Amino acid sequence: MSKLGNLGARLHRGEISYDFVGKRKIWYGVSILITITAIVGLAVRGLNMGIEFKGGAVFTTPTKMSTSVAQAENYAKDASGHEAIVQKLGNGSLRIQIAGIDTGQSDRIKQELAKDLNLNPEKLAADLVGPSWGQQIANKAWEGLAIFMVLVVIYLAIAFEWRMAVAALVALIHDITITTGIYALVGFEVTPGTVIGLLTILGYSLYDTVVVFDSLKEQTKDITKQNRLTYSDIANQSINGTLVRSINTTVVALLPVAGLLFIGGGFLGAGTLNDISLSLFVGLAAGAYSSIFIATPLVADLKEREPAMKALRKRVLAKRAQAAAEEDLVADRAPADDDSDDSAAAVVGPRNQPASRGRGRGRPSGKRR
């Protein structure tokens, strides 16, 4: 068995564990700090909405253009007065996006671009995107997200309990906030592909969380009938038991996404891949983090507020204190018992030995002879 597999088996059996729930205040602090940073990024820089949401025009040149991307950006900015996004496609053509212009401006910009690029205006393809279409996509995305959240809460409340539903909802909001904040900080363009990526990571994050919740539900069926473990102890066991599984699934999911983001979008320059790959990469990592460090510890916090769990915790802690006191008492007595045994052995030895020698020397039969 591999080292990781052996570690997973030992974690599952409870032979070793890490106190995730006991250190939950640290994880909460880290998450709050990251979330505040993301919110500040959104408030200060805002999201770089793509042309599909703001409206504008997309111009595509013929293949094998000698003009560089930087030159095309300058031409587009001079012609429109707006910042432009230029991408070189695989066939050598240029894709020029200019947001915030209408139909009348599009015709004039097309003529000036064609002149600067030494092209026939008829060979410069132009597609106009209306802002109403992008606004419709954004509204539908928000509606879909709201419906998804409601259905998730209802399902988890029925399948598990309302505390788990609340914890899962907090974890999902945590993941969305961090992912959108990263988009604001790095300045990547938000496109319909980004929205698809966000909705995808919600399902993944929820799956990872439900795996831990299912294990926790099984292990806490008759929790009040024992006095060895608190709810937080069992919650910690559930996290450790599924830890290696969560790590494996996260790494396997992140590898191809990392290939799209860093190799496809970064090294090879396929910028269109960044739209969806960044949201997937950040969201998958945040989802794995929230299911381990946020959702389950939050469930333990909410559950420990119940009277039954408070009483159980009091019994468990009292039993542990009693066991510790008994161990200390035994430890205190052990040296005294050892000393008494040694002294007894020291006394018994000399007392017996002279007695036996006296009896040997004082045999009357020897003297009589």
PEBELGI-V528534 format. One record per residue. N is the residue number from 1. RES is the residue in one letter. PHI is phi in whole degrees, 0 to 359 (none if undefined). BURIAL is I if it has 16 or more other C-alpha atoms within 10 Angstrom, else O. D_LAST is the distance of its C-alpha to the last C-alpha in Angstrom with 1 decimal. Layout:
BEGIN
[[N:RES:PHI:BURIAL:D_LAST] [N:RES:PHI:BURIAL:D_LAST]]
END
This chain:
BEGIN
[[1:M:none:O:83.0] [2:S:291:O:84.8] [3:K:298:O:83.4] [4:L:293:O:86.2] [5:G:293:O:85.5] [6:N:295:O:81.8] [7:L:298:I:82.6] [8:G:297:I:85.0] [9:A:295:I:82.3] [10:R:291:O:79.8] [11:L:295:I:82.4] [12:H:295:I:83.3] [13:R:280:O:79.7] [14:G:83:O:79.2] [15:E:290:O:76.5] [16:I:226:O:78.5] [17:S:198:I:81.5] [18:Y:241:O:83.8] [19:D:278:O:84.7] [20:F:293:I:88.5] [21:V:291:I:89.1] [22:G:296:O:86.9] [23:K:259:O:89.1] [24:R:297:I:92.3] [25:K:296:O:93.8] [26:I:294:O:93.7] [27:W:295:I:95.6] [28:Y:299:I:98.1] [29:G:297:O:98.8] [30:V:298:O:99.3] [31:S:295:I:101.6] [32:I:296:O:103.6] [33:L:296:O:104.1] [34:I:295:I:105.3] [35:T:295:I:107.5] [36:I:297:O:109.1] [37:T:299:I:109.8] [38:A:295:I:111.4] [39:I:294:I:113.6] [40:V:297:O:114.7] [41:G:299:I:115.6] [42:L:294:I:117.7] [43:A:287:O:119.4] [44:V:276:O:120.1] [45:R:265:O:120.9] [46:G:73:I:121.6] [47:L:270:I:121.6] [48:N:274:I:123.7] [49:M:291:I:125.5] [50:G:287:I:126.9] [51:I:296:I:130.5] [52:E:294:I:129.9] [53:F:261:I:129.3] [54:K:264:I:131.8] [55:G:85:I:134.6] [56:G:153:I:136.3] [57:A:227:I:137.3] [58:V:238:I:135.6] [59:F:250:I:137.4] [60:T:237:I:136.4] [61:T:272:I:137.8] [62:P:294:O:138.4] [63:T:286:O:135.8] [64:K:56:O:135.1] [65:M:274:O:136.1] [66:S:274:O:135.8] [67:T:290:O:135.6] [68:S:280:O:132.2] [69:V:295:I:130.5] [70:A:297:O:130.9] [71:Q:296:O:134.6] [72:A:296:I:135.1] [73:E:297:I:133.3] [74:N:293:O:135.7] [75:Y:300:I:138.8] [76:A:293:I:137.7] [77:K:293:I:137.1] [78:D:293:O:140.5] [79:A:283:I:142.3] [80:S:250:I:140.7] [81:G:80:O:139.5] [82:H:239:O:136.1] [83:E:292:O:132.7] [84:A:237:I:132.4] [85:I:249:I:129.5] [86:V:243:I:130.1] [87:Q:232:I:127.9] [88:K:269:I:128.4] [89:L:277:I:128.1] [90:G:297:O:126.8] [91:N:273:O:130.2] [92:G:94:O:131.2] [93:S:279:I:133.3] [94:L:248:I:132.9] [95:R:247:I:132.3] [96:I:248:I:133.7] [97:Q:252:I:132.8] [98:I:232:I:134.8] [99:A:269:I:134.0] [100:G:79:I:136.3] [101:I:237:I:139.7] [102:D:256:O:142.3] [103:T:296:O:144.7] [104:G:298:O:147.4] [105:Q:294:O:145.1] [106:S:299:I:143.5] [107:D:296:O:146.8] [108:R:294:O:147.5] [109:I:295:I:144.0] [110:K:299:I:144.2] [111:Q:296:I:147.4] [112:E:291:I:146.0] [113:L:296:I:142.7] [114:A:300:I:144.6] [115:K:295:O:146.7] [116:D:293:O:143.7] [117:L:270:I:141.9] [118:N:58:O:145.0] [119:L:235:I:145.1] [120:N:285:O:147.7] [121:P:308:I:147.2] [122:E:290:O:147.4] [123:K:272:O:144.3] [124:L:263:I:142.2] [125:A:287:O:140.8] [126:A:229:I:140.5] [127:D:236:O:138.7] [128:L:261:I:139.1] [129:V:246:I:136.3] [130:G:279:I:137.3] [131:P:294:I:135.0] [132:S:295:O:135.4] [133:W:294:O:133.6] [134:G:294:I:130.6] [135:Q:296:O:130.6] [136:Q:295:O:130.5] [137:I:297:I:127.5] [138:A:298:I:125.7] [139:N:296:O:126.5] [140:K:296:O:125.3] [141:A:296:I:122.1] [142:W:295:O:121.4] [143:E:297:O:122.2] [144:G:298:O:119.9] [145:L:295:I:117.1] [146:A:296:O:117.5] [147:I:296:O:117.6] [148:F:300:O:114.5] [149:M:299:I:112.6] [150:V:296:O:113.6] [151:L:296:O:112.6] [152:V:297:I:109.2] [153:V:298:I:108.4] [154:I:297:O:109.5] [155:Y:298:O:107.5] [156:L:293:I:104.3] [157:A:295:O:104.6] [158:I:280:O:104.8] [159:A:288:O:102.3] [160:F:239:I:99.7] [161:E:196:I:100.6] [162:W:294:I:103.0] [163:R:295:I:100.5] [164:M:292:I:100.0] [165:A:296:I:103.8] [166:V:295:I:104.2] [167:A:297:I:101.6] [168:A:294:I:103.2] [169:L:295:I:106.6] [170:V:298:O:105.4] [171:A:296:I:103.8] [172:L:294:I:107.1] [173:I:297:O:109.2] [174:H:302:I:106.7] [175:D:293:I:107.2] [176:I:295:I:111.0] [177:T:298:I:111.2] [178:I:296:I:109.2] [179:T:296:I:111.1] [180:T:293:I:114.5] [181:G:295:I:113.4] [182:I:298:I:112.4] [183:Y:299:I:115.8] [184:A:292:I:117.4] [185:L:289:I:115.3] [186:V:273:O:115.9] [187:G:80:O:119.5] [188:F:292:I:119.4] [189:E:286:I:122.3] [190:V:265:I:121.9] [191:T:234:I:123.5] [192:P:304:I:123.3] [193:G:296:I:120.5] [194:T:296:I:118.5] [195:V:298:I:119.0] [196:I:299:O:117.8] [197:G:298:I:114.7] [198:L:297:I:113.9] [199:L:294:I:114.2] [200:T:292:I:111.9] [201:I:291:I:109.1] [202:L:296:I:109.1] [203:G:296:I:108.2] [204:Y:294:I:105.5] [205:S:300:I:104.0] [206:L:295:I:104.1] [207:Y:299:O:102.4] [208:D:297:I:99.5] [209:T:291:I:99.2] [210:V:295:I:99.3] [211:V:300:I:96.4] [212:V:292:I:94.1] [213:F:297:I:95.5] [214:D:296:O:94.9] [215:S:297:I:91.2] [216:L:295:I:91.0] [217:K:297:I:92.6] [218:E:295:O:90.2] [219:Q:279:O:87.1] [220:T:250:O:88.3] [221:K:298:O:89.1] [222:D:244:O:86.3] [223:I:294:I:85.4] [224:T:281:I:85.2] [225:K:270:O:82.5] [226:Q:230:O:79.9] [227:N:233:I:78.5] [228:R:261:O:77.3] [229:L:233:I:80.6] [230:T:273:I:83.8] [231:Y:297:I:87.2] [232:S:296:I:87.3] [233:D:297:I:83.9] [234:I:290:I:85.3] [235:A:299:I:88.6] [236:N:294:I:86.7] [237:Q:298:I:84.8] [238:S:296:I:88.2] [239:I:296:I:89.6] [240:N:296:I:86.5] [241:G:293:I:86.6] [242:T:251:I:90.2] [243:L:297:I:90.1] [244:V:296:I:89.9] [245:R:298:O:92.6] [246:S:296:I:94.9] [247:I:296:O:94.3] [248:N:297:O:95.0] [249:T:294:O:98.2] [250:T:293:I:99.5] [251:V:297:O:98.9] [252:V:297:O:100.6] [253:A:286:I:103.5] [254:L:283:I:103.9] [255:L:301:O:104.0] [256:P:293:O:107.4] [257:V:293:I:108.9] [258:A:297:I:107.7] [259:G:298:O:109.4] [260:L:295:I:112.6] [261:L:285:I:112.4] [262:F:271:I:111.2] [263:I:270:O:112.4] [264:G:293:I:115.4] [265:G:280:I:116.7] [266:G:270:O:115.3] [267:F:287:O:115.2] [268:L:273:O:117.9] [269:G:81:I:120.1] [270:A:277:I:120.7] [271:G:298:I:121.1] [272:T:295:I:122.0] [273:L:286:I:118.4] [274:N:294:I:117.3] [275:D:303:I:118.9] [276:I:263:I:116.4] [277:S:290:I:113.5] [278:L:294:I:112.8] [279:S:296:I:112.7] [280:L:292:I:110.4] [281:F:296:I:108.0] [282:V:294:I:107.7] [283:G:294:I:107.7] [284:L:296:I:105.0] [285:A:294:I:102.7] [286:A:293:I:103.5] [287:G:294:I:103.0] [288:A:296:I:99.5] [289:Y:296:I:98.6] [290:S:293:I:100.0] [291:S:292:I:98.3] [292:I:269:I:94.8] [293:F:262:I:95.2] [294:I:244:I:98.0] [295:A:298:I:98.4] [296:T:292:I:94.8] [297:P:301:I:93.7] [298:L:292:I:96.9] [299:V:299:I:96.1] [300:A:299:I:92.6] [301:D:299:I:94.3] [302:L:292:O:96.7] [303:K:290:I:94.2] [304:E:292:I:91.7] [305:R:278:O:94.4] [306:E:292:O:94.2] [307:P:302:O:92.4] [308:A:296:O:90.1] [309:M:288:I:89.1] [310:K:296:O:88.6] [311:A:296:O:86.3] [312:L:297:I:84.4] [313:R:298:I:84.0] [314:K:295:O:82.7] [315:R:293:I:80.1] [316:V:296:I:79.0] [317:L:293:I:78.8] [318:A:295:O:76.8] [319:K:295:O:74.4] [320:R:294:O:74.0] [321:A:294:O:73.4] [322:Q:296:O:70.8] [323:A:296:O:69.0] [324:A:294:O:69.2] [325:A:296:O:67.8] [326:E:295:O:64.9] [327:E:296:O:64.1] [328:D:295:O:64.3] [329:L:295:O:61.9] [330:V:296:O:59.4] [331:A:295:O:59.8] [332:D:290:O:59.2] [333:R:281:O:56.0] [334:A:301:O:54.5] [335:P:296:O:53.3] [336:A:296:O:51.8] [337:D:296:O:49.8] [338:D:295:O:48.6] [339:D:294:O:47.5] [340:S:294:O:45.6] [341:D:294:O:43.8] [342:D:295:O:42.8] [343:S:293:O:41.6] [344:A:294:O:39.6] [345:A:295:O:38.0] [346:A:293:O:37.3] [347:V:283:O:35.7] [348:V:294:O:33.7] [349:G:301:O:32.2] [350:P:297:O:30.7] [351:R:294:O:29.5] [352:N:285:O:27.6] [353:Q:296:O:26.1] [354:P:297:O:24.4] [355:A:297:O:23.2] [356:S:292:O:21.5] [357:R:292:O:19.9] [358:G:296:O:18.7] [359:R:291:O:17.2] [360:G:289:O:15.5] [361:R:285:O:14.1] [362:G:264:O:13.1] [363:R:293:O:10.8] [364:P:293:O:8.7] [365:S:296:O:6.4] [366:G:291:O:5.5] [367:K:287:O:5.3] [368:R:293:O:3.7] [369:R:288:O:0.0]]
END
